[in-house]
């Protein structure tokens, strides 16, 4: 019996998804760290810029986690043409 190409994981797309998840992990560590640094030093002159950068990096962590999971799911379950 011949197997169909639709039931196999596409390795290239899987690697791309894992890279996005790695970027998300780095952002998940960096964002809260910057927020903590900013919120513990409210009297410093760089409070606002560090706070803004921390919030942006936290948002990027959520974006890359979502895109990474969607890419990994596509590599496993999306039908190839």
Number of C-alpha atoms within 10 A of each C-alpha: 3 4 7 8 11 13 12 14 17 17 12 10 16 19 15 15 24 17 14 22 23 16 16 24 15 13 22 19 13 15 22 16 14 19 19 13 15 21 14 11 11 12 9 9 9 11 16 13 10 18 20 14 15 22 15 13 22 21 16 17 24 16 14 21 22 15 16 23 16 12 20 22 15 17 21 16 13 15 12 12 5
